[in-house]
Amino acid sequence: MQRYNALEDKLLSAGKSLPGPVNPEKAISGLFKEVHQELVLLSDIQTKVGHELLNGSEAIKGSASILSNLQIALVLLITLVVQQALLTDRHPLIPKNLKSLGLN
């Protein structure tokens, strides 16, 4: 990029009639094509990395959603089990000798 800028400055400052073995217009054109190709390659790399990051974040989001749904289902199940245990006379946590005390 620096070579391209230097040749471009040289061409603009001296006009089109620069003496020398190298034609500045062709050199600038060639360097511009090289720089353009490098930028295209870098753009492709950035696009690929962006897609990989997007896919990774989508997978993380899906996993978090599934985990959240499982946690909600587990809380509901535990709530139903506790509710059922409290509403029945045959509570598994109360010893048998306490059940027959005749309390209201």
N, C-alpha and C positions, 0 to 999 in steps of 0.2 A: 504494500500500500504506500509505503514511503517512497519506494522507487517510482511508482506511478505518479505520485504528487510531484516529485522532483522533475521528472521528465515533462510533466504537464506545465510546470512553472517555466522550465527552460524553453519549451515551445511557445508559450504565450509571451515571454519576455523578448525572445529573439525573433519572433515572427516565423514564417514558414520557410525561410531560406537559411537554415542552419548548415554550415559546412561540417562535414564529418562523415565517418564511414557508416554510421547508423542513422537510418531515417527515423526521426523522432515520432512521426505520426504512426508508423508501423509499430514502433516500440511501445508507444502508449496504448495502441489498440491491442497488442498482444498482452501487455500487463493488465489492461482492463478486463480482458477475457479470463485471464488467470484469477484475478481477484473475484470476478463474477462467479467462476466455477467454485472457488473456495467458499464463497458466501452461500451458494446453492447447497453445497455439501453440509455446511454448518446448519443451514435451515432444515435440511432433512434430518440431521441428528437431533435437533431441538424438537422437531415434530414427533420423532419416534420416542424420545424420552418423555415428552408430554403425554403421548398415548399410554405409555407404560405407567406413568404416575396416575393417570386417570383410571386405568384398569385396576391398579392397586387400591386406590381410594374407594372405588366402587365395591371391591371385594370386602374391604374393611367395613364399609357402610352396611353391606348385606349381612356380614357376620354380627355386627352390633345389633341390627334389627332382629335377627333370629334369637340372639341371646336375650334381648329385651322381652321378646314375646315369650320365651321359655320362663323367664323370671316371673312375668305376670301370671302365666299358667300355674306355676309352682305356688305362688302366693294364694291364688284362688283355690287350689287343691287343699292347701294347708288350712285355709279359712273354712272350707266345707267340712274337713275332717274335724276340726275343733268344734264347729257348730254342731255337727252330728253327735260328737262325744258329749257335749254339754246338754243336749236336749234328750238324750236317751237315759233310761234308768241304769242300763248296763254300761256304766262308764268304766273303761278299762283301767283308769288310774286310781279309782277309789277302791280301797280294800273291802273285801266282802263283809267283814265284821262292822264296818261303818255304815253299810247300806241298810242294815236292819235296825237302826236306832229309832225309827218312827218319828223322825222330824218332819215338820210341815214343809 
